[in-house]
Amino acid sequence: MTTTLSRTCLTASWARCSTNYNLDPSERWETEVLSQPELRFVSGRTQRLIQSALPEMQHLHRLVDRLDFTVMLADPTGIVLSRHTQRSQLSGCRRWRFQAGAVWDEQNAGTNAIGTCLREERPVMVVHDQHWRLCFRKLTGMAVPVYNSIGELAGAMNICSFTAENVVPAAQLLMDALLTTARRVEEKLFHDRFGQAMIMTLGPSTSSSSMLVALDRDGHVQGATHASRQHMNWPEGELSSLPALLPLLDAQEEPNFRRAEAQVIHSALATVHGNVSAAARLLGVSRATLHRKIRALDLER
């Protein structure tokens, strides 16, 4: 996330707050919080996302808790689904509505990390007086989009603080940790949905979405992540009408078939944690054949 990109996002958000939403920045306002029955209903619809995100949020919180950051996951409407924070921060979190059920959509809360990230569908950092509302100007927040197994926006991963001072020197490290967390959540959702398919990557990603595709035994695409759809210019929704991917890659000068085959094998091995026998079963070839391909493609390490 560059400084210029962040500034552009915030400028667009402030324009919406002023013109589209007609929000008074000086108005004293507290974030809406859902009732327990309402929260249970919303959580029930997003249970798979919450369960997949739980271990990743715990890991992220261990990285950022000494900087007094709380970790939150919100749905696409800005409703906080889950939170991880220090016990010593609980009273402050209640005061500032860093809690499950709180609503941080941009239209009502104004410029803020969760709401603006969801509105722009890109990583966002909002520090102190970059918030639209004056009452939020002690807050610091960073958020990145999280996508589900079929490439749709599933919510936002957020770290926020009501005590952090100058986070700019560590901003890139914090953003990288957020992006990595979001990709891991997406990858977990993708593998859970397409666990019986061959999963390969189309290349590295620096966004919050990994470039993964799921193929059947004939090389036809069964599923693709948000980043893969963008990279390949594939439409939203079902992908059954697409041609087989491996012959498509073979017809291109870059990447070539050798690279595509190597990537399929590498992805299969990664899926089964390096177990060659399991990878061979996944790919539908014998163990001896897979060993020959590994040697021929120089994948032995």
C-alpha positions in Angstrom: 0.0 0.0 0.0 1.7 3.2 -1.1 1.2 6.6 0.6 -0.3 8.0 -2.6 -2.9 5.2 -2.8 -3.8 5.6 0.8 -4.2 9.3 0.4 -6.4 8.8 -2.7 -8.7 6.4 -0.7 -9.0 8.8 2.1 -9.7 11.8 -0.2 -12.5 9.8 -1.9 -13.9 8.8 1.5 -14.0 12.3 2.8 -15.8 13.4 -0.4 -18.4 10.7 0.2 -18.8 11.7 3.8 -19.4 15.3 2.9 -21.4 15.0 -0.3 -23.1 11.5 -0.4 -23.7 10.9 3.3 -24.0 14.5 4.5 -22.3 13.6 7.8 -21.5 16.4 10.3 -17.9 15.7 11.5 -18.5 17.5 14.8 -21.6 15.5 15.7 -21.1 13.4 18.8 -21.9 9.9 17.6 -21.4 6.4 18.9 -21.1 3.3 16.7 -24.3 1.2 16.6 -24.0 -2.2 18.2 -26.3 -5.1 17.3 -28.3 -6.9 19.9 -27.3 -10.4 20.9 -30.1 -12.1 18.8 -29.1 -9.9 15.8 -25.4 -10.8 16.2 -26.2 -14.5 16.5 -28.1 -14.3 13.2 -25.3 -12.5 11.4 -22.7 -14.9 12.9 -24.7 -17.9 11.8 -24.6 -16.8 8.2 -20.8 -16.3 8.4 -19.8 -19.2 10.6 -17.4 -20.8 8.1 -15.6 -17.5 7.7 -15.4 -16.9 11.4 -14.1 -20.5 12.0 -11.5 -20.2 9.3 -10.3 -16.8 10.5 -10.0 -17.8 14.2 -6.5 -19.3 14.3 -5.2 -16.6 11.9 -6.6 -13.8 14.0 -5.0 -15.3 17.1 -1.6 -15.5 15.4 -2.0 -11.9 14.1 -2.9 -10.7 17.6 0.2 -12.3 19.0 2.2 -10.1 16.5 0.5 -6.8 17.3 -0.7 -6.9 20.8 2.4 -5.3 22.3 1.6 -2.3 20.1 -1.8 -2.2 21.8 -3.7 -3.3 18.7 -7.0 -5.1 18.8 -7.7 -7.5 15.9 -11.2 -7.6 14.4 -13.0 -9.3 11.5 -16.0 -7.6 9.9 -18.5 -8.8 7.4 -19.1 -6.9 4.0 -21.6 -4.5 5.7 -19.1 -3.5 8.4 -20.5 -5.5 11.3 -17.7 -6.8 13.5 -18.0 -10.6 13.7 -15.0 -11.5 15.9 -12.4 -9.7 18.1 -9.1 -10.5 19.8 -7.6 -8.1 22.3 -5.6 -7.9 25.6 -7.6 -8.3 28.8 -6.2 -4.9 29.9 -7.8 -3.3 26.8 -11.4 -4.6 27.4 -12.8 -1.5 29.0 -11.3 0.7 26.3 -12.6 -1.6 23.6 -16.1 -1.3 25.0 -15.8 2.5 25.1 -14.6 2.7 21.5 -16.9 -0.1 20.3 -14.1 -2.4 19.3 -16.4 -5.4 19.8 -18.5 -8.0 18.1 -21.7 -6.6 16.8 -20.4 -3.0 16.4 -21.2 -1.5 13.0 -18.3 0.3 11.3 -19.8 1.0 7.8 -18.5 4.2 6.2 -22.0 5.6 5.5 -22.7 6.0 9.2 -19.3 6.0 10.9 -17.6 8.1 8.3 -14.0 7.5 7.2 -12.6 4.6 9.2 -10.4 1.6 8.4 -13.1 -1.1 8.2 -15.8 0.9 6.4 -13.5 2.6 3.9 -11.7 -0.6 3.2 -15.0 -2.3 2.3 -16.2 0.7 0.3 -12.9 0.9 -1.7 -12.2 -2.8 -1.6 -8.5 -2.2 -1.1 -6.1 -1.9 1.9 -6.6 1.2 4.0 -4.9 2.9 6.9 -6.7 5.7 8.8 -4.7 7.5 11.5 -6.1 10.0 14.1 -7.4 13.1 12.3 -7.7 11.2 9.0 -11.0 10.0 10.4 -14.0 12.0 9.3 -15.7 12.2 12.7 -13.9 14.3 15.3 -14.9 11.8 18.0 -12.8 9.1 16.4 -9.6 11.1 16.1 -7.8 9.3 18.8 -8.1 6.0 16.8 -5.7 4.3 14.5 -6.9 1.6 12.2 -5.7 -0.6 9.3 -7.9 -3.0 7.3 -7.6 -5.2 4.2 -10.3 -7.0 2.2 -11.0 -10.7 2.8 -12.4 -12.9 0.0 -14.3 -16.2 0.1 -13.7 -19.4 -1.8 -15.5 -18.2 -4.9 -13.9 -14.8 -5.2 -16.5 -12.7 -3.5 -15.8 -10.0 -0.9 -16.4 -11.7 2.5 -15.4 -8.9 4.8 -12.4 -7.0 6.2 -9.5 -7.9 8.5 -8.7 -5.1 10.8 -6.2 -4.0 13.5 -7.1 -0.9 15.5 -6.0 1.0 18.6 -7.2 3.8 20.8 -3.7 4.4 22.3 -1.2 4.0 19.4 0.8 7.1 18.7 3.1 7.1 15.7 2.6 3.9 13.7 3.9 5.2 10.4 7.4 3.7 10.8 5.9 0.3 11.3 3.0 0.7 8.9 4.4 -1.4 6.1 5.2 -4.3 8.4 1.7 -4.1 10.0 0.1 -4.0 6.5 2.1 -7.0 5.3 1.0 -8.9 8.4 -2.7 -8.0 7.7 -2.4 -9.0 4.0 -0.8 -12.3 4.9 -3.5 -13.1 7.4 -6.3 -12.3 4.9 -4.6 -14.5 2.3 -4.4 -17.4 4.8 -8.1 -17.1 5.6 -9.0 -17.2 1.9 -6.7 -20.1 1.2 -8.3 -22.1 4.1 -11.7 -21.4 2.7 -10.6 -22.3 -0.8 -8.9 -25.6 0.2 -11.9 -26.6 2.3 -14.2 -26.0 -0.7 -12.0 -27.6 -3.4 -10.1 -30.1 -1.3 -10.6 -32.9 -3.8 -9.4 -30.9 -6.8 -5.9 -30.1 -8.0 -5.0 -26.7 -6.6 -2.4 -24.6 -8.4 -1.2 -21.1 -8.1 -0.9 -18.7 -11.1 1.9 -16.7 -9.4 2.7 -14.7 -6.3 0.3 -12.1 -4.9 1.0 -9.0 -2.9 -2.7 -8.3 -2.4 -5.0 -9.8 0.2 -6.0 -12.6 -2.2 -3.9 -15.5 -3.4 -3.8 -16.5 -7.1 -5.2 -20.0 -6.7 -7.3 -22.1 -9.1 -8.9 -25.5 -8.6 -8.8 -28.0 -11.5 -10.4 -31.3 -12.2 -8.4 -34.2 -13.7 -9.0 -32.9 -17.2 -7.6 -29.5 -16.3 -11.0 -27.7 -16.3 -11.4 -24.9 -13.8 -13.6 -25.7 -10.9 -12.9 -22.7 -8.8 -10.7 -19.6 -8.6 -9.9 -17.0 -6.0 -10.5 -13.2 -6.4 -6.9 -12.5 -7.5 -7.0 -15.3 -10.1 -10.2 -14.1 -11.6 -8.7 -10.6 -11.9 -5.4 -11.9 -13.3 -7.1 -14.1 -15.9 -10.1 -11.7 -16.6 -12.5 -14.4 -15.6 -16.1 -13.5 -14.7 -17.8 -13.7 -11.3 -19.8 -16.8 -10.5 -19.5 -20.3 -12.0 -16.5 -21.1 -14.2 -17.7 -24.3 -15.9 -17.9 -22.6 -19.3 -14.2 -21.9 -19.3 -11.8 -24.0 -21.5 -9.4 -26.4 -19.8 -6.7 -24.3 -18.2 -3.6 -26.4 -18.8 -4.0 -26.5 -22.6 -4.6 -22.8 -22.4 -1.4 -22.2 -20.6 0.4 -24.6 -23.0 -0.7 -22.3 -25.9 0.8 -19.2 -24.3 4.5 -18.3 -24.6 4.6 -17.4 -20.9 3.9 -19.3 -18.8 4.7 -22.5 -20.8 3.4 -26.0 -20.2 6.6 -27.1 -18.4 6.1 -24.3 -15.9 2.4 -25.0 -15.6 3.1 -28.7 -15.0 5.7 -27.9 -12.4 3.3 -25.6 -10.7 0.6 -28.2 -10.5 3.0 -30.7 -9.0 4.4 -28.2 -6.6 0.8 -27.2 -5.5 -0.2 -30.9 -5.1 2.9 -31.5 -2.9 2.1 -28.4 -0.8 -1.5 -29.5 -0.4 -0.3 -32.8 1.2 2.7 -31.4 3.0 5.3 -33.0 0.7 3.9 -36.5 0.8 4.8 -37.9 -2.6 2.5 -40.9 -2.4 -0.5 -38.7 -1.4 0.4 -36.2 -4.1 0.5 -38.9 -6.7 -3.0 -40.1 -5.7 -4.2 -36.5 -5.8 -2.8 -36.1 -9.4 -4.1 -39.5 -10.5 -0.6 -40.9 -11.4 1.7 -43.5 -10.0 4.2 -42.7 -7.4 7.0 -43.7 -9.8 5.6 -41.5 -12.5 5.5 -38.5 -10.1 9.0 -39.1 -9.0 10.2 -39.1 -12.6 8.4 -35.8 -13.3 9.8 -34.3 -10.1 13.3 -35.2 -11.3 12.7 -34.1 -14.9 11.3 -30.7 -13.7 14.1 -30.3 -11.2 11.8 -30.0 -8.3 13.9 -32.1 -5.9 15.1 -30.0 -3.0 
